[in-house]
Amino acid sequence: SDARAAIEFGLVETDQAPDPVAVATAWLVDRQLALDEVNRSDAGDVDPAVVDARLRQVEQRFTERSTFAAALARCGLNRSGARAFIHDTLRVERYLSRRFEAILPGTEEELRAHYAGQPGRFTRDGRPLTFDQARELVQASLQAERRKQAIDAWLSRLRRRTDVRDGTQSPTRARSRTCAERRRLGFGHALHGRGAVVLGPERLSGLPGHVHGQQHREIR
């Protein structure tokens, strides 16, 4: 499945997650929503050499070529399919990096608050750094945090205008989820958006279709 591929390839962090597949599925929904924005923009393409390099990194996660081949089989992919999956992921990463590049630096007060709020984080050779010693690290950390917040807010807006449907479960079980749980797992309500992401058993990732007259993408 797409979720299994994201986990196997190390594209999404699930080590501490009680339900890795749910985390990967939510990541895939965000990825697809962002990819639709990439496709509507004039963002250009990723250098094929960069795609090949990332694919080699994925392959190096496996001890032998045969174990990588077995992982591909578990995900229902061949090598070209894995490359295409990674290619689109890199397109999204590149788009987000450029779109959210201009994050304002923190003020002196904000930097000191960020430093004080994370004791023990800013170290060198196991020793804590003073604020002045860690200033550049603190600035980078604060900007990274703000960039993540900006991206999360943007993705939240995309979700609100998109119909995200869980087609992998029976209607009874899908309806039994609380609103909070559905939001946490990325399973939205039938919203009046301009498109839909359908979570289903068929492998139709990235292929256009229609759900009640809307454009949709299906992931599994």
C-alpha positions as CSV (number, residue, x, y, z in Angstrom):
1,S,0.0,0.0,0.0
2,D,1.0,3.6,-0.2
3,A,1.0,3.9,3.6
4,R,3.3,0.8,3.8
5,A,5.6,2.3,1.2
6,A,5.9,5.5,3.1
7,I,6.9,3.6,6.2
8,E,9.2,1.1,4.5
9,F,11.0,3.9,2.6
10,G,11.5,6.0,5.7
11,L,9.6,8.9,4.3
12,V,7.4,9.4,7.4
13,E,8.5,9.0,11.1
14,T,6.3,6.4,12.9
15,D,8.7,4.9,15.4
16,Q,6.8,6.2,18.5
17,A,3.4,6.0,16.9
18,P,0.8,3.5,18.4
19,D,-0.7,3.1,14.9
20,P,2.0,3.7,12.3
21,V,-0.3,3.0,9.4
22,A,-2.7,5.8,10.6
23,V,0.2,8.2,10.9
24,A,1.4,7.3,7.4
25,T,-2.1,7.6,6.0
26,A,-2.5,11.1,7.4
27,W,0.9,12.0,5.9
28,L,-0.2,10.7,2.6
29,V,-3.3,12.8,2.6
30,D,-1.3,15.9,3.3
31,R,1.2,14.9,0.6
32,Q,-1.6,14.5,-1.9
33,L,-3.2,17.8,-1.1
34,A,0.2,19.5,-1.4
35,L,0.9,17.6,-4.6
36,D,-2.3,18.9,-6.2
37,E,-1.1,22.5,-5.4
38,V,2.3,21.7,-6.9
39,N,0.6,20.5,-10.1
40,R,-1.5,23.7,-10.3
41,S,1.6,25.8,-9.9
42,D,4.5,26.5,-12.1
43,A,7.0,25.0,-9.7
44,G,9.2,23.2,-12.2
45,D,10.5,19.7,-11.8
46,V,13.0,18.0,-9.6
47,D,16.5,17.2,-11.0
48,P,16.4,13.5,-11.9
49,A,19.8,13.1,-10.3
50,V,18.3,14.2,-7.0
51,V,15.5,11.7,-7.4
52,D,18.0,8.9,-8.1
53,A,20.1,9.9,-5.1
54,R,17.1,9.7,-2.8
55,L,16.1,6.3,-4.2
56,R,19.7,5.1,-3.5
57,Q,19.2,6.3,0.1
58,V,16.0,4.3,0.3
59,E,17.7,1.2,-1.1
60,Q,20.6,1.6,1.5
61,R,18.0,1.2,4.3
62,F,17.9,-2.5,3.3
63,T,20.8,-4.8,3.9
64,E,20.5,-6.6,0.6
65,R,19.0,-6.0,-2.8
66,S,16.7,-9.0,-2.2
67,T,15.3,-7.4,0.9
68,F,14.6,-4.2,-1.0
69,A,12.8,-6.2,-3.7
70,A,10.8,-8.0,-1.0
71,A,9.8,-4.6,0.5
72,L,8.7,-3.4,-3.0
73,A,6.6,-6.5,-3.4
74,R,4.9,-5.9,0.0
75,C,4.0,-2.4,-1.2
76,G,2.8,-3.6,-4.6
77,L,5.5,-1.6,-6.4
78,N,8.3,-2.2,-8.7
79,R,11.5,-0.1,-8.8
80,S,10.1,2.4,-11.3
81,G,6.9,2.8,-9.2
82,A,9.1,3.5,-6.1
83,R,11.0,6.1,-8.0
84,A,7.8,7.8,-9.1
85,F,6.6,7.8,-5.5
86,I,9.8,9.4,-4.3
87,H,9.8,11.8,-7.2
88,D,6.4,13.2,-6.3
89,T,7.4,13.4,-2.6
90,L,10.5,15.4,-3.6
91,R,8.4,17.7,-5.7
92,V,6.2,18.4,-2.6
93,E,9.3,19.0,-0.4
94,R,10.8,21.4,-2.9
95,Y,7.5,23.3,-3.2
96,L,7.1,23.6,0.6
97,S,10.7,24.7,1.0
98,R,10.3,27.5,-1.5
99,R,6.8,28.6,-0.5
100,F,7.7,28.9,3.2
101,E,11.2,30.0,2.8
102,A,10.7,33.6,4.0
103,I,10.1,33.1,7.7
104,L,10.8,36.3,9.8
105,P,13.6,35.9,12.3
106,G,12.8,36.1,15.9
107,T,13.3,39.2,18.0
108,E,15.8,39.2,20.9
109,E,12.9,38.5,23.4
110,E,11.5,35.7,21.3
111,L,14.9,34.0,20.9
112,R,15.6,34.2,24.6
113,A,12.1,32.7,25.3
114,H,12.7,29.9,22.8
115,Y,16.1,29.2,24.4
116,A,14.7,29.2,27.9
117,G,11.8,27.0,27.0
118,Q,14.0,24.1,25.8
119,P,16.7,23.5,28.5
120,G,19.3,21.1,27.5
121,R,18.5,21.2,23.7
122,F,21.3,23.5,22.7
123,T,24.6,21.6,23.5
124,R,28.0,21.0,22.1
125,D,30.0,17.9,22.9
126,G,27.4,17.1,25.6
127,R,27.7,20.4,27.3
128,P,25.0,23.0,27.4
129,L,25.6,26.2,25.5
130,T,25.0,29.7,26.8
131,F,22.4,31.8,25.0
132,D,25.1,33.8,23.2
133,Q,26.9,30.7,22.2
134,A,23.8,29.1,20.9
135,R,22.2,32.2,19.3
136,E,22.5,30.9,15.7
137,L,21.1,27.5,16.7
138,V,18.3,29.1,18.5
139,Q,17.4,31.3,15.6
140,A,17.4,28.3,13.2
141,S,15.3,26.2,15.6
142,L,12.7,29.0,16.1
143,Q,12.4,29.6,12.3
144,A,12.1,25.8,11.7
145,E,9.3,25.7,14.3
146,R,7.5,28.7,12.7
147,R,7.9,27.2,9.3
148,K,6.3,24.0,10.5
149,Q,3.5,25.9,12.0
150,A,2.9,27.8,8.8
151,I,2.9,24.6,6.7
152,D,0.5,22.9,9.2
153,A,-1.9,25.9,9.0
154,W,-1.7,25.9,5.2
155,L,-2.4,22.1,5.1
156,S,-5.3,22.6,7.5
157,R,-6.9,25.1,5.1
158,L,-6.5,22.7,2.2
159,R,-8.1,20.0,4.3
160,R,-11.1,22.2,5.2
161,R,-11.9,22.8,1.5
162,T,-11.4,19.2,0.5
163,D,-13.5,16.1,1.0
164,V,-11.3,13.4,2.6
165,R,-13.1,10.1,2.7
166,D,-12.1,6.8,4.3
167,G,-13.1,4.1,1.9
168,T,-11.0,1.4,3.6
169,Q,-13.5,0.7,6.3
170,S,-17.1,-0.4,6.5
171,P,-19.6,2.5,6.7
172,T,-20.5,1.5,10.3
173,R,-17.0,1.6,11.6
174,A,-16.2,4.8,9.7
175,R,-19.2,6.5,11.2
176,S,-18.3,5.3,14.7
177,R,-15.1,7.4,14.8
178,T,-15.4,10.6,16.9
179,C,-14.9,13.9,15.1
180,A,-11.6,14.4,17.0
181,E,-10.3,11.0,16.0
182,R,-11.2,11.5,12.4
183,R,-9.4,14.8,12.3
184,R,-6.4,13.2,14.0
185,L,-6.2,10.4,11.5
186,G,-6.9,12.6,8.5
187,F,-10.4,11.3,7.7
188,G,-12.4,14.5,7.0
189,H,-16.1,15.0,6.7
190,A,-17.9,15.5,3.4
191,L,-17.0,19.1,2.9
192,H,-18.0,21.4,0.1
193,G,-14.5,21.7,-1.3
194,R,-13.1,21.8,-4.8
195,G,-11.7,18.3,-4.7
196,A,-11.6,15.1,-2.7
197,V,-9.0,12.6,-1.4
198,V,-10.5,9.1,-1.2
199,L,-8.8,6.5,1.0
200,G,-9.6,3.2,-0.7
201,P,-8.3,-0.3,-1.4
202,E,-7.7,0.4,-5.1
203,R,-4.4,1.7,-6.3
204,L,-5.4,4.9,-8.1
205,S,-2.9,7.2,-6.5
206,G,-2.5,10.4,-8.5
207,L,-5.1,9.4,-11.1
208,P,-7.9,11.9,-11.8
209,G,-11.5,10.9,-11.2
210,H,-14.8,12.2,-9.9
211,V,-16.7,12.0,-6.7
212,H,-20.0,13.7,-6.9
213,G,-18.7,15.8,-9.7
214,Q,-15.5,16.7,-7.9
215,Q,-11.9,15.9,-8.8
216,H,-10.4,13.4,-6.5
217,R,-7.3,11.4,-5.8
218,E,-7.4,7.9,-4.2
219,I,-4.7,6.5,-2.0
220,R,-4.6,3.2,-0.2
